Amino acid sequence: MNINAIKSQILSMDNNQLKEIAETIKYRRSALGQLMKNSFDVGDKVYFEHKGKKVYGKVTGIMKKNIKVEELDDKWRVWNVHPTFLQKGGK
């Protein structure tokens, strides 16, 4: 099934069906976040975008939903970033 067919099906659903779809999407996003979180280790060099600029850092902690990243250019700045926003690699 392609994306246009899925969109068409969604547009024809009633409220209960839409609730079920929303719960399924929420579950899938949560599972993807968990998979992404498990792909990072403390000490990994990472980057993410903030206000159009790349922020480079190092993973210092892995929490339940987010990953703690210490910015490389400013050791005093620590970010809590959702794993879906992080990319491996860096300076």
N, CA, C and O atoms as a DFTB+ gen file, in Angstrom:
364 C
 N C O
     1  1       0.845      -1.182       0.000
     2  2       0.000       0.000       0.000
     3  2       0.892       1.247       0.000
     4  3       1.803       1.347       0.821
     5  1       0.648       2.174      -0.887
     6  2       1.470       3.383      -0.938
     7  2       0.893       4.468      -0.028
     8  3      -0.204       4.321       0.510
     9  1       1.631       5.540       0.134
    10  2       1.262       6.586       1.084
    11  2      -0.040       7.274       0.701
    12  3      -0.824       7.638       1.578
    13  1      -0.285       7.458      -0.590
    14  2      -1.531       8.108      -1.014
    15  2      -2.746       7.243      -0.688
    16  3      -3.795       7.767      -0.314
    17  1      -2.615       5.940      -0.824
    18  2      -3.710       5.034      -0.473
    19  2      -3.976       5.078       1.029
    20  3      -5.126       5.027       1.465
    21  1      -2.918       5.172       1.807
    22  2      -3.061       5.262       3.267
    23  2      -3.764       6.560       3.637
    24  3      -4.672       6.562       4.468
    25  1      -3.350       7.662       3.023
    26  2      -3.996       8.949       3.294
    27  2      -5.479       8.902       2.938
    28  3      -6.318       9.417       3.677
    29  1      -5.788       8.296       1.830
    30  2      -7.177       8.180       1.396
    31  2      -7.997       7.382       2.410
    32  3      -9.123       7.755       2.739
    33  1      -7.428       6.290       2.897
    34  2      -8.110       5.480       3.905
    35  2      -8.343       6.275       5.182
    36  3      -9.419       6.203       5.775
    37  1      -7.337       7.034       5.606
    38  2      -7.455       7.839       6.832
    39  2      -8.583       8.859       6.701
    40  3      -9.351       9.070       7.638
    41  1      -8.673       9.480       5.544
    42  2      -9.713      10.492       5.331
    43  2     -11.125       9.918       5.385
    44  3     -12.087      10.655       5.598
    45  1     -11.251       8.626       5.196
    46  2     -12.582       8.013       5.214
    47  2     -12.930       7.361       6.559
    48  3     -13.998       6.763       6.689
    49  1     -12.048       7.466       7.558
    50  2     -12.263       6.808       8.846
    51  2     -13.137       7.639       9.777
    52  3     -13.211       8.863       9.668
    53  1     -13.806       6.928      10.707
    54  2     -14.563       7.621      11.745
    55  2     -13.640       7.895      12.937
    56  3     -12.468       7.519      12.926
    57  1     -14.183       8.554      13.960
    58  2     -13.380       8.982      15.102
    59  2     -12.730       7.816      15.845
    60  3     -11.560       7.913      16.216
    61  1     -13.445       6.725      16.073
    62  2     -12.881       5.576      16.787
    63  2     -11.728       4.953      16.012
    64  3     -10.717       4.567      16.600
    65  1     -11.876       4.856      14.705
    66  2     -10.798       4.309      13.886
    67  2      -9.577       5.233      13.920
    68  3      -8.442       4.760      13.978
    69  1      -9.808       6.539      13.884
    70  2      -8.695       7.491      13.950
    71  2      -7.956       7.390      15.285
    72  3      -6.728       7.483      15.319
    73  1      -8.691       7.201      16.386
    74  2      -8.057       7.017      17.696
    75  2      -7.149       5.790      17.683
    76  3      -6.034       5.827      18.204
    77  1      -7.630       4.721      17.093
    78  2      -6.850       3.484      17.023
    79  2      -5.581       3.685      16.196
    80  3      -4.506       3.213      16.569
    81  1      -5.713       4.385      15.079
    82  2      -4.546       4.677      14.237
    83  2      -3.550       5.550      15.000
    84  3      -2.344       5.305      14.953
    85  1      -4.053       6.569      15.704
    86  2      -3.183       7.461      16.472
    87  2      -2.416       6.688      17.540
    88  3      -1.226       6.932      17.738
    89  1      -3.081       5.755      18.236
    90  2      -2.410       4.940      19.253
    91  2      -1.334       4.054      18.621
    92  3      -0.262       3.868      19.196
    93  1      -1.619       3.519      17.457
    94  2      -0.646       2.675      16.765
    95  2       0.574       3.488      16.342
    96  3       1.708       3.027      16.476
    97  1       0.344       4.696      15.834
    98  2       1.457       5.566      15.429
    99  2       2.290       5.950      16.647
   100  3       3.520       5.951      16.582
   101  1       1.629       6.276      17.758
   102  2       2.334       6.628      18.992
   103  2       3.207       5.457      19.462
   104  3       4.358       5.655      19.850
   105  1       2.665       4.264      19.426
   106  2       3.412       3.071      19.828
   107  2       4.632       2.869      18.924
   108  3       5.727       2.586      19.410
   109  1       4.441       3.014      17.620
   110  2       5.546       2.804      16.662
   111  2       6.645       3.841      16.857
   112  3       7.830       3.508      16.811
   113  1       6.257       5.103      17.075
   114  2       7.261       6.150      17.308
   115  2       8.051       5.866      18.585
   116  3       9.262       6.078      18.635
   117  1       7.364       5.393      19.601
   118  2       8.035       5.057      20.854
   119  2       9.031       3.916      20.643
   120  3      10.150       3.958      21.155
   121  1       8.619       2.907      19.893
   122  2       9.495       1.764      19.619
   123  2      10.718       2.198      18.806
   124  3      11.832       1.742      19.067
   125  1      10.511       3.074      17.824
   126  2      11.645       3.567      17.027
   127  2      12.612       4.369      17.887
   128  3      13.827       4.245      17.737
   129  1      12.074       5.198      18.794
   130  2      12.922       5.959      19.707
   131  2      13.754       5.052      20.589
   132  3      14.928       5.328      20.840
   133  1      13.146       3.962      21.066
   134  2      13.857       3.001      21.903
   135  2      14.977       2.322      21.121
   136  3      16.083       2.147      21.633
   137  1      14.687       1.943      19.884
   138  2      15.714       1.327      19.031
   139  2      16.871       2.289      18.797
   140  3      18.037       1.903      18.866
   141  1      16.536       3.539      18.521
   142  2      17.580       4.547      18.289
   143  2      18.404       4.756      19.562
   144  3      19.631       4.837      19.513
   145  1      17.711       4.842      20.705
   146  2      18.404       5.058      21.977
   147  2      19.411       3.945      22.235
   148  3      20.516       4.199      22.714
   149  1      19.030       2.727      21.920
   150  2      19.917       1.580      22.153
   151  2      21.121       1.558      21.224
   152  3      22.059       0.795      21.452
   153  1      21.111       2.379      20.184
   154  2      22.243       2.393      19.252
   155  2      23.361       3.331      19.712
   156  3      24.424       3.373      19.092
   157  1      23.128       4.088      20.800
   158  2      24.139       5.017      21.304
   159  2      24.760       4.490      22.588
   160  3      24.105       3.820      23.386
   161  1      26.042       4.807      22.773
   162  2      26.770       4.442      23.985
   163  2      27.411       5.689      24.574
   164  3      27.687       6.650      23.855
   165  1      27.648       5.674      25.881
   166  2      28.353       6.773      26.532
   167  2      29.726       6.910      25.876
   168  3      30.437       5.923      25.686
   169  1      30.084       8.136      25.538
   170  2      31.363       8.415      24.886
   171  2      31.264       8.601      23.379
   172  3      32.205       9.094      22.757
   173  1      30.124       8.211      22.773
   174  2      29.942       8.392      21.330
   175  2      29.960       9.870      20.981
   176  3      29.408      10.697      21.707
   177  1      30.602      10.199      19.855
   178  2      30.554      11.552      19.309
   179  2      29.294      11.656      18.470
   180  3      29.026      10.800      17.627
   181  1      28.519      12.710      18.704
   182  2      27.236      12.883      18.031
   183  2      27.056      14.346      17.624
   184  3      27.818      15.225      18.025
   185  1      26.027      14.570      16.819
   186  2      25.625      15.936      16.524
   187  2      24.124      15.972      16.293
   188  3      23.490      14.954      16.013
   189  1      23.574      17.176      16.419
   190  2      22.163      17.409      16.157
   191  2      22.009      18.857      15.710
   192  3      22.924      19.661      15.887
   193  1      20.880      19.188      15.143
   194  2      20.637      20.550      14.687
   195  2      19.827      21.319      15.707
   196  3      18.844      20.816      16.253
   197  1      20.255      22.548      15.957
   198  2      19.531      23.450      16.852
   199  2      19.522      24.832      16.216
   200  3      20.576      25.432      16.003
   201  1      18.333      25.333      15.915
   202  2      18.162      26.638      15.277
   203  2      18.994      26.755      14.000
   204  3      19.612      27.789      13.747
   205  1      19.005      25.695      13.203
   206  2      19.677      25.714      11.911
   207  2      21.174      25.473      11.945
   208  3      21.815      25.471      10.893
   209  1      21.746      25.272      13.110
   210  2      23.193      25.030      13.223
   211  2      23.434      23.669      13.838
   212  3      22.670      23.208      14.686
   213  1      24.517      23.027      13.396
   214  2      24.880      21.730      13.966
   215  2      25.574      21.939      15.307
   216  3      26.466      22.776      15.445
   217  1      25.143      21.159      16.285
   218  2      25.762      21.163      17.605
   219  2      26.467      19.824      17.763
   220  3      25.842      18.767      17.677
   221  1      27.771      19.880      17.995
   222  2      28.575      18.669      18.153
   223  2      28.796      18.389      19.627
   224  3      29.028      19.305      20.416
   225  1      28.723      17.121      19.992
   226  2      28.904      16.786      21.389
   227  2      29.286      15.339      21.606
   228  3      29.546      14.586      20.667
   229  1      29.311      14.978      22.875
   230  2      29.670      13.625      23.299
   231  2      28.579      13.133      24.232
   232  3      28.116      13.869      25.103
   233  1      28.169      11.883      24.047
   234  2      27.145      11.284      24.897
   235  2      27.736      11.070      26.287
   236  3      28.765      10.414      26.442
   237  1      27.068      11.636      27.299
   238  2      27.544      11.469      28.677
   239  2      26.579      10.643      29.517
   240  3      26.922      10.205      30.615
   241  1      25.381      10.433      29.004
   242  2      24.421       9.633      29.748
   243  2      23.246       9.234      28.882
   244  3      22.862       9.948      27.957
   245  1      22.681       8.075      29.199
   246  2      21.512       7.588      28.474
   247  2      20.390       7.428      29.494
   248  3      20.457       6.599      30.401
   249  1      19.361       8.246      29.316
   250  2      18.248       8.253      30.255
   251  2      17.069       7.492      29.653
   252  3      17.183       6.906      28.576
   253  1      15.953       7.505      30.347
   254  2      14.799       6.723      29.915
   255  2      14.313       7.119      28.524
   256  3      14.094       6.254      27.677
   257  1      14.143       8.429      28.280
   258  2      13.626       8.883      26.984
   259  2      14.638       9.671      26.170
   260  3      14.556       9.691      24.942
   261  1      15.589      10.318      26.827
   262  2      16.534      11.198      26.150
   263  2      17.972      10.760      26.371
   264  3      18.267       9.887      27.187
   265  1      18.852      11.398      25.615
   266  2      20.280      11.145      25.747
   267  2      20.943      12.447      26.153
   268  3      20.691      13.494      25.556
   269  1      21.782      12.382      27.160
   270  2      22.479      13.559      27.660
   271  2      23.744      13.760      26.815
   272  3      24.582      12.866      26.702
   273  1      23.859      14.958      26.226
   274  2      24.978      15.269      25.327
   275  2      25.708      16.495      25.856
   276  3      25.104      17.547      26.066
   277  1      27.022      16.349      26.069
   278  2      27.865      17.468      26.482
   279  2      28.421      18.111      25.219
   280  3      29.066      17.449      24.405
   281  1      28.166      19.404      25.063
   282  2      28.621      20.115      23.873
   283  2      30.146      20.175      23.849
   284  3      30.774      20.450      24.872
   285  1      30.746      19.917      22.679
   286  2      32.201      19.903      22.572
   287  2      32.798      21.303      22.698
   288  3      33.876      21.467      23.268
   289  1      32.104      22.314      22.168
   290  2      32.637      23.675      22.193
   291  2      32.434      24.378      23.527
   292  3      33.077      25.391      23.800
   293  1      31.552      23.852      24.352
   294  2      31.238      24.477      25.640
   295  2      30.960      23.363      26.654
   296  3      29.838      22.864      26.744
   297  1      31.981      22.983      27.408
   298  2      31.861      21.854      28.343
   299  2      30.793      22.078      29.408
   300  3      30.339      21.119      30.032
   301  1      30.389      23.313      29.625
   302  2      29.385      23.603      30.644
   303  2      27.973      23.428      30.115
   304  3      27.016      23.406      30.888
   305  1      27.838      23.303      28.803
   306  2      26.501      23.166      28.222
   307  2      26.192      21.690      27.991
   308  3      26.901      20.989      27.269
   309  1      25.118      21.245      28.623
   310  2      24.667      19.859      28.483
   311  2      23.236      19.882      27.949
   312  3      22.378      20.610      28.448
   313  1      23.007      19.075      26.931
   314  2      21.691      19.012      26.289
   315  2      21.042      17.669      26.584
   316  3      21.722      16.645      26.663
   317  1      19.724      17.676      26.747
   318  2      18.934      16.452      26.800
   319  2      18.230      16.339      25.457
   320  3      17.338      17.130      25.148
   321  1      18.630      15.354      24.659
   322  2      18.171      15.264      23.279
   323  2      17.464      13.933      23.055
   324  3      17.953      12.883      23.471
   325  1      16.308      13.982      22.393
   326  2      15.619      12.747      22.032
   327  2      16.472      12.027      20.986
   328  3      16.995      12.671      20.077
   329  1      16.623      10.708      21.096
   330  2      17.535       9.973      20.201
   331  2      17.212      10.100      18.705
   332  3      18.101       9.928      17.871
   333  1      15.968      10.395      18.359
   334  2      15.644      10.513      16.931
   335  2      16.253      11.768      16.309
   336  3      16.312      11.874      15.084
   337  1      16.712      12.730      17.134
   338  2      17.331      13.938      16.616
   339  2      18.855      13.815      16.514
   340  3      19.500      14.679      15.919
   341  1      19.430      12.771      17.076
   342  2      20.888      12.611      17.099
   343  2      21.410      11.833      15.897
   344  3      20.754      10.924      15.389
   345  1      22.592      12.211      15.461
   346  2      23.319      11.479      14.424
   347  2      24.699      11.161      14.984
   348  3      25.295      11.975      15.689
   349  1      25.199       9.973      14.666
   350  2      26.554       9.630      15.092
   351  2      27.553      10.357      14.210
   352  3      27.300      10.619      13.034
   353  1      28.692      10.674      14.806
   354  2      29.746      11.368      14.074
   355  2      29.947      12.736      14.669
   356  3      29.151      13.197      15.487
   357  1      30.984      13.363      14.266
   358  2      31.233      14.696      14.806
   359  2      32.608      15.181      14.462
   360  3      33.291      14.634      13.596
   361  1      33.001      16.222      15.159
   362  2      34.308      16.857      14.914
   363  2      35.428      15.920      15.264
   364  3      36.598      16.277      15.124
